[in-house]
C-alpha cells in the first residue's frame, strides 16, 4: 500500500483528504504543522507528500527546503496544494523542489488522486 503524507492545517480539508485518499487505497498520515510533517517524513518516508504552504510553526516553503536537503526524502514527489496561487509562490515552490503545484480552490479530490497516481 502506497503511503501518502498530507501536511494540512485546515481540519475539514485534512479530513476530506484522509477519507478520499483512504478510499482510493492509500495509507494516509495527516500532519497539521511543518515540524510535525518533517518528523513524520523522517520517521516513515512516504511515497508522495501533499504539502500546504501556509501552516503554523513552519511553513510549507521551509518544509520543502528541508526535505530536499535530506537524503531520505530528496526524491519523494511533493504536490504543493495551496491557495497561494500567485506566480511568485508557484515559482518559489517549484524552485525549492516541488514536483507539482495545485491551487486548492480549483482542485477536485479526484484530480488530486490522479496526480498522485501519475507521480508514484
C-alpha positions as CSV (number, residue, x, y, z in Angstrom):
1,X,0.0,0.0,0.0
2,X,1.4,3.4,-1.0
3,X,1.9,5.9,1.8
4,X,0.8,9.5,1.4
5,X,1.7,12.2,3.9
6,X,-0.7,15.2,4.0
7,X,0.6,18.3,5.7
8,X,-2.6,20.5,6.0
9,X,-3.7,22.6,9.0
10,X,-7.3,23.0,7.9
11,X,-9.1,20.3,9.8
12,X,-12.0,20.0,7.4
13,X,-9.8,19.7,4.3
14,X,-7.4,17.3,6.1
15,X,-10.4,15.1,7.0
16,X,-11.6,15.2,3.3
17,X,-8.2,14.2,2.1
18,X,-8.0,11.3,4.6
19,X,-11.4,9.9,3.6
20,X,-10.9,10.2,-0.2
21,X,-7.3,9.0,-0.3
22,X,-8.0,6.1,2.0
23,X,-10.9,5.1,-0.2
24,X,-8.5,5.2,-3.1
25,X,-6.3,2.6,-1.4
26,X,-3.6,4.8,0.1
27,X,-2.2,4.6,3.7
28,X,-2.7,8.2,4.8
29,X,-0.9,10.2,7.5
30,X,-2.1,13.7,8.4
31,X,0.0,16.3,10.0
32,X,-1.1,19.9,10.9
33,X,2.1,21.9,11.0
34,X,5.6,22.0,9.4
35,X,7.5,20.5,12.2
36,X,5.1,17.6,12.6
37,X,5.3,17.0,8.8
38,X,9.1,16.8,8.9
39,X,9.1,14.5,11.9
40,X,6.6,12.2,10.1
41,X,8.6,12.2,6.9
42,X,11.8,11.2,8.7
43,X,10.1,8.5,10.7
44,X,8.4,6.8,7.8
45,X,9.3,8.0,4.3
46,X,6.1,8.4,2.3
47,X,5.7,7.6,-1.4
48,X,4.2,11.1,-2.0
49,X,3.6,14.2,0.0
50,X,0.7,16.7,-0.3
51,X,2.0,19.9,1.2
52,X,0.2,23.1,2.2
53,X,2.3,26.3,2.2
54,X,0.5,28.3,4.9
55,X,0.8,26.3,8.1
56,X,1.7,27.0,11.8
57,X,5.2,26.5,13.3
58,X,7.0,26.1,10.0
59,X,5.6,27.0,6.6
60,X,5.5,24.7,3.5
61,X,8.4,26.5,1.8
62,X,10.6,25.8,4.8
63,X,9.4,22.2,4.9
64,X,10.1,21.7,1.2
65,X,13.6,23.2,1.5
66,X,14.4,20.8,4.4
67,X,13.1,17.7,2.9
68,X,15.0,18.3,-0.4
69,X,18.2,18.5,1.7
70,X,17.5,15.2,3.4
71,X,18.9,12.1,1.6
72,X,15.8,10.1,2.7
73,X,13.2,12.5,1.2
74,X,15.0,14.4,-1.5
75,X,13.5,12.4,-4.3
76,X,10.0,12.0,-2.8
77,X,7.3,13.5,-5.0
78,X,5.8,16.6,-3.4
79,X,2.5,18.1,-4.6
80,X,2.1,21.6,-3.2
81,X,-1.6,22.2,-2.6
82,X,-2.2,25.8,-1.6
83,X,-4.5,28.8,-2.1
84,X,-1.4,30.9,-2.7
85,X,-1.7,30.8,-6.5
86,X,0.4,33.8,-7.5
87,X,3.2,33.2,-10.0
88,X,5.8,34.1,-7.4
89,X,4.5,31.4,-5.0
90,X,4.3,28.8,-7.7
91,X,7.8,29.7,-9.0
92,X,9.3,29.6,-5.5
93,X,7.7,26.2,-4.6
94,X,8.9,24.7,-7.9
95,X,12.4,26.2,-7.5
96,X,12.6,24.6,-4.0
97,X,11.8,21.2,-5.4
98,X,8.1,20.8,-5.6
99,X,7.0,18.1,-8.2
100,X,3.7,19.8,-8.9
101,X,1.7,22.8,-7.7
102,X,-2.1,22.9,-7.4
103,X,-4.4,25.6,-6.2
104,X,-6.8,24.0,-3.6
105,X,-9.8,26.1,-4.5
106,X,-9.6,24.8,-8.1
107,X,-8.8,21.2,-7.3
108,X,-11.2,18.2,-7.0
109,X,-10.1,15.4,-4.9
110,X,-10.4,13.0,-7.9
111,X,-7.9,15.2,-9.7
112,X,-5.5,15.1,-6.7
113,X,-5.7,11.3,-6.7
114,X,-5.0,11.2,-10.4
115,X,-2.0,13.5,-9.9
116,X,-0.7,11.3,-7.0
117,X,-1.1,8.1,-9.2
118,X,0.8,9.8,-12.0
119,X,3.8,10.5,-9.7
120,X,4.2,7.3,-7.8
